[in-house]
Amino acid sequence: MQGVEFNFSFSKLLLENGFALNETLIVRNRPFEKKLNKLLPNMICERPDLFTAYQSCQSRKLEKAMLKARYFVSFVGLEAGSAHFVKFYKIGTSTPLSHQEFWHVPAHLELRECGYEGFTEEFAKQQESQLRFELQEIDQFSKWTGRLVLNWPPPEISWWRQAANRDFTVKAILQENCFHKSMPDWKELVLDWTNLGMLPTSWKARLSLWRGVYLIRDSSDGKLYVGSASGAENLLGRWQNYLQLGHGGNKHLRNRNPQNFVFSILQILAHDTPKDEVEAFETSWKKRLQSQYPEGLNDN
C-alpha cells in the first residue's frame, strides 16, 4: 500500500501532544502463535475489544514496566524493521488473576480459539498470578490506526521499549488503513471457523448480496456438506446461523465440532434468483460431490 515517506521522530510527536517519554511504553506485537498472528489484522478492525483484551495481559518484565508507566502505545509488526500503529492506551489499574481466574475471562477463552496460549500451566508453575491491566484508548490517535508506520530499530527480538530510551522515526503515513483486507474472488474464499467469526465489514456486505451454493468440509475427517442460501442476507445470513447454532440446524452436523468446519462457495447466484432454482443447483452439487449421508453429511 502506497504512503508518504517521512523522516521525523515519533518521540517528538508524543512530546508535542503532551505525553512524557519516560511514562510511555512502545510495544510491537508479533505473536509467535501463527494462527493468532494471522488473525490480528481482522481482530484489530472487527473485534477491537478482543485486541485490547490481548494487550491487557503481558509478560512478567513488561508487567513491571507497565506498573510504572502511564501510557502504552500498541503496534503490530507486519514486516521486518517496521511497526504499524494500532492503538494508544492510558494504563489503568491492574488485577492479579490466578491461572483458573485467567481462563474464566470470556475474552481470554475467545482469544484461545484464535490460537492464543496466554497464561499456560507451565507459566503458572513459575508465577502464581498474572496481572490484567485496564487499558483506556486515547481517541486523538485513532486516525493513525493502520496508517502510521515506524522504523523499528534492531534487535527485533526486543519487542517493547521505553519511549525515553529510543528515538523512533516515522517511516511512512499510509493513505489507507493497512489492516483492512480486500476480499478475494469468491472462488478463492476459504474460511475456517475462527475467520468466519471475524469477517471484515466489507466482506459481510458483499456476502449479504449473494445467493448461492456453499460447501462445508469437516477438516477432522474430510466429510462434506453442501448447502444453499436464499433467505435473509443470503450467504452471510446462512453462515452467521452456523456461528450462532454451531450446526445450522443440520442433522449430521449437530454432533460435530464446528471448530473443524471450513467454508467455501461452490456457486454464486443473483440476489433475486428464486428459491426453488437455488435449491435445484444445491441438489446438483450434492450429486456431483456425493455429499449424501453416509458418504457425506447431507441428509438428502
C-alpha positions in Angstrom: 0.0 0.0 0.0 1.4 3.4 -1.0 2.1 6.0 1.5 4.0 9.2 2.0 7.6 8.7 3.4 8.7 10.7 6.4 11.8 11.1 8.4 10.7 12.7 11.7 10.6 11.5 15.2 7.7 9.7 16.9 9.1 10.9 20.2 8.6 14.5 19.0 5.0 13.7 18.1 4.5 12.3 21.6 6.0 15.4 23.3 4.0 17.8 21.1 0.8 16.0 22.3 1.8 16.3 25.9 3.0 12.8 26.7 6.1 12.3 28.7 8.6 9.9 27.2 9.6 8.4 30.5 5.9 7.4 31.1 5.3 5.8 27.7 5.9 2.3 26.5 6.2 1.3 22.8 5.1 -2.3 22.1 5.4 -4.1 18.8 3.2 -7.2 18.7 4.2 -10.1 16.5 2.8 -13.2 18.2 4.7 -16.4 18.0 1.3 -18.2 17.7 1.0 -18.4 13.9 -2.8 -18.5 13.9 -3.1 -15.5 16.2 -0.5 -13.6 14.2 -2.5 -14.2 11.0 -5.8 -13.1 12.7 -4.5 -9.9 14.2 -5.4 -7.5 11.3 -9.0 -8.7 11.2 -9.2 -8.6 15.0 -8.0 -5.0 15.1 -10.7 -3.9 12.7 -13.6 -6.2 13.6 -13.0 -7.0 17.3 -11.1 -4.1 18.9 -12.4 -5.2 22.3 -10.7 -8.6 21.8 -7.4 -6.9 20.7 -7.5 -4.7 23.8 -8.0 -7.9 26.0 -5.0 -9.4 24.3 -2.9 -6.3 25.2 -4.2 -6.2 28.8 -2.0 -9.2 29.9 1.7 -9.2 29.2 4.9 -10.9 30.2 6.4 -10.5 33.7 9.0 -8.0 32.6 6.5 -5.8 30.7 4.1 -6.1 33.6 6.7 -4.4 35.9 7.3 -1.7 33.4 3.5 -1.1 33.0 3.1 -0.6 36.7 5.5 2.3 36.5 4.2 3.8 33.2 1.1 5.8 32.3 0.8 5.2 28.6 1.0 2.1 26.3 1.4 2.5 22.5 0.5 -0.6 20.6 1.9 -1.5 17.2 1.9 -4.7 15.1 5.0 -6.0 13.2 3.7 -6.8 9.7 7.1 -6.8 8.2 10.7 -6.8 9.3 12.0 -3.5 10.6 8.6 -1.8 10.7 5.9 -1.3 13.3 2.3 -0.4 12.2 0.3 1.7 14.7 -2.8 0.1 16.3 -3.9 1.9 19.5 -2.7 4.4 22.1 -3.8 3.5 25.7 -3.8 5.1 29.1 -2.8 2.4 31.6 -5.3 2.0 34.5 -5.4 -0.3 37.5 -4.2 -3.9 37.4 -5.8 -7.0 38.9 -3.9 -10.2 39.6 -5.5 -13.3 38.2 -4.8 -16.9 39.1 -4.4 -19.5 36.4 -8.0 -20.6 36.9 -9.3 -17.0 37.1 -7.4 -16.1 33.9 -9.2 -18.8 31.9 -12.6 -17.8 33.3 -12.4 -14.4 31.5 -14.7 -14.7 28.4 -12.3 -12.7 26.2 -9.4 -15.0 27.1 -11.4 -18.0 26.0 -12.2 -16.3 22.7 -8.6 -15.5 22.2 -7.7 -19.1 22.9 -9.8 -20.1 20.0 -7.7 -17.7 17.9 -4.5 -19.6 18.9 -3.6 -17.5 22.0 -1.7 -19.5 24.6 -1.9 -16.9 27.4 -1.3 -17.9 31.0 -0.1 -21.5 30.4 0.1 -24.2 33.1 3.9 -24.1 32.7 4.0 -20.3 33.5 1.6 -21.0 36.4 4.3 -23.2 38.0 6.7 -20.2 37.9 4.3 -17.5 38.9 1.1 -17.7 41.0 -0.8 -15.0 39.1 -0.8 -12.7 36.0 -1.8 -9.1 36.0 -4.7 -7.9 33.9 -4.5 -4.1 33.2 -7.4 -1.8 32.5 -6.5 0.0 29.2 -8.4 3.1 28.1 -7.9 4.1 24.5 -6.9 7.6 23.8 -9.0 8.7 20.8 -6.8 11.5 19.5 -4.6 8.9 17.9 -7.3 6.7 16.4 -6.9 8.3 12.9 -3.4 6.8 12.7 -4.6 3.2 13.1 -3.1 1.1 10.3 -1.6 4.2 8.7 1.3 5.4 10.9 4.4 3.2 10.3 7.6 3.4 12.4 11.1 2.2 11.8 11.6 -0.5 14.4 15.3 -0.4 15.5 17.2 -3.7 15.9 17.2 -6.2 17.5 13.6 -7.1 16.6 13.6 -9.6 19.5 13.3 -6.6 21.7 9.6 -6.2 21.1 8.9 -3.5 23.6 10.9 -0.4 24.5 10.7 2.6 26.8 9.9 5.7 24.6 12.6 7.7 26.5 15.3 5.2 25.6 14.8 5.2 21.8 14.1 7.8 19.2 11.6 6.1 16.8 11.5 7.6 13.4 8.3 7.6 11.3 8.8 5.6 8.2 5.5 6.4 6.4 1.9 7.5 6.8 -0.2 5.3 4.6 -3.2 6.6 2.7 -5.4 3.9 3.9 -5.7 1.6 7.0 -3.5 -1.4 6.0 -5.4 -3.7 8.4 -8.4 -3.6 6.1 -8.1 -6.6 3.8 -9.6 -6.7 0.4 -11.9 -9.6 -0.2 -10.5 -12.3 -2.6 -12.5 -13.6 -5.5 -15.4 -15.8 -4.3 -13.8 -18.8 -6.0 -10.7 -18.4 -3.7 -12.6 -17.6 -0.5 -11.9 -20.3 2.1 -12.8 -19.6 5.8 -12.2 -21.7 8.8 -14.4 -21.3 11.9 -12.4 -18.5 13.5 -12.1 -16.4 10.4 -15.8 -16.8 9.8 -16.5 -15.2 13.1 -14.2 -12.3 12.3 -15.2 -11.3 8.8 -14.3 -7.7 7.7 -17.4 -5.5 7.4 -16.9 -5.0 3.7 -16.8 -8.8 3.2 -20.1 -9.2 5.1 -21.7 -6.6 2.8 -20.8 -8.5 -0.3 -21.8 -11.9 1.1 -25.2 -10.5 2.1 -25.9 -9.7 -1.6 -25.1 -13.2 -2.9 -27.4 -16.2 -3.1 -25.6 -19.4 -3.8 -24.5 -22.9 -3.0 -21.8 -23.4 -0.4 -19.6 -26.2 0.9 -18.7 -27.1 4.5 -15.8 -29.5 4.9 -15.1 -31.1 8.3 -11.3 -31.0 8.5 -11.2 -33.8 11.1 -12.3 -36.4 8.5 -12.8 -34.6 5.2 -16.6 -35.2 5.1 -18.6 -32.7 3.0 -21.8 -30.9 3.5 -23.5 -28.9 0.7 -25.9 -26.2 1.5 -27.7 -23.3 -0.2 -28.5 -19.7 0.8 -31.6 -17.9 -0.4 -33.0 -16.3 2.7 -32.4 -13.1 4.6 -28.9 -11.7 4.0 -28.2 -14.6 1.6 -24.8 -16.3 2.2 -24.0 -14.0 5.1 -27.2 -14.8 6.9 -26.8 -18.5 6.4 -23.2 -18.6 7.6 -24.0 -16.5 10.6 -26.7 -19.0 11.5 -23.9 -21.6 11.8 -22.0 -19.3 14.1 -25.0 -19.0 16.4 -26.0 -22.6 16.5 -22.8 -24.5 15.6 -24.7 -26.7 13.2 -27.1 -24.6 11.2 -30.0 -26.9 12.1 -28.4 -29.7 10.1 -28.9 -33.2 11.5 -25.4 -34.7 10.7 -23.5 -31.6 11.8 -25.0 -31.5 15.3 -22.6 -33.9 16.9 -19.5 -32.5 15.3 -17.1 -29.9 16.5 -17.7 -26.7 14.5 -14.2 -25.6 15.1 -13.3 -28.1 12.4 -15.6 -26.6 9.8 -14.1 -24.9 6.7 -16.5 -22.9 4.5 -16.2 -22.1 0.8 -18.5 -21.2 -2.1 -19.4 -23.6 -4.9 -21.6 -21.3 -7.0 -22.7 -17.7 -6.8 -26.3 -16.7 -7.9 -28.0 -13.4 -8.3 -29.7 -11.9 -5.3 -33.1 -12.3 -6.9 -32.8 -15.9 -8.0 -35.9 -17.8 -6.9 -35.5 -20.1 -4.0 -36.5 -23.3 -6.0 -33.8 -22.5 -8.6 -31.2 -22.1 -5.8 -32.2 -25.4 -4.3 -32.1 -27.1 -7.7 -28.4 -26.1 -8.0 -27.8 -27.3 -4.5 -29.2 -30.8 -5.4 -27.0 -30.9 -8.5 -23.9 -30.2 -6.4 -24.8 -32.8 -3.8 -24.9 -35.4 -6.5 -21.7 -34.3 -8.1 -19.8 -34.2 -4.8 -21.6 -37.3 -3.4 -22.2 -35.5 -0.1 -25.3 -37.5 0.9 -25.0 -39.5 4.1 -23.2 -41.8 4.9 -20.5 -40.8 2.4 -21.1 -37.2 3.3 -23.1 -35.1 5.8 -26.2 -34.2 3.8 -29.4 -35.9 4.9 -30.9 -35.9 1.4 
